[in-house]
Amino acid sequence: MATFMISGSFGSDDPTRAVLPLLTATGALEAGHEPEVFLVGEAVYLMKQDIADALNPVGWRNVGETLRELVGKGVQFYV
């Protein structure tokens, strides 16, 4: 098992790019690794539930749902 630090800097202005670090963390978890997510810049606003819930990336599920799943599985976030 490896620990990964995954960073993201996109926020509500580009929901598809904003979800990419979260999807990467989800994939790392499924592969048995221990991801950590580091959010900077505009991505910091994703930690506000109303903003995350309003973001629907193209081809992926809602950002708020993805965040709640990761938090529920114990993924650590640095903001």
WODA-V463101 format. One record per helix or strand of 3 or more residues. SS is the DSSP state (hx for helix, st for strand). FROM is the first residue (numbers start at 1). TO is the last residue. Records with the same first field share a line. If there is no record, write none. Layout:
SS: FROM-TO ; FROM-TO
This chain:
st: 3-8 ; 34-39 ; 76-78
hx: 12-30 ; 41-47 ; 49-53 ; 63-72
